[in-house]
């Protein structure tokens, strides 16, 4: 299986309705664990660089917070602080 985006490891506060780490399989399982969970022969995600390269825009024009955990300035601590981060977001 090939996924046309990087794995979403962090909640999105700007449009995608994922408010907690518990809702995100990639925040809690590694790629091999996800592959086993969905019974796929193989599993690979598009890289962050690959995602940006597939557009005619620069990285700075995108919010990559759900992929990187680094949100644009202006996201108030009240939003990011209300979500319990797992002990370790798996790579």
Secondary structure, DSSP 8 states (H G I E B T S, - for coil): -EESS----S-BSSSSSB-SGGG-HHHHS-HHHHHHHTT-S--EE--HHHHHHTSSS-GGGS--HHHHS---TT--HHHHTTS---S----
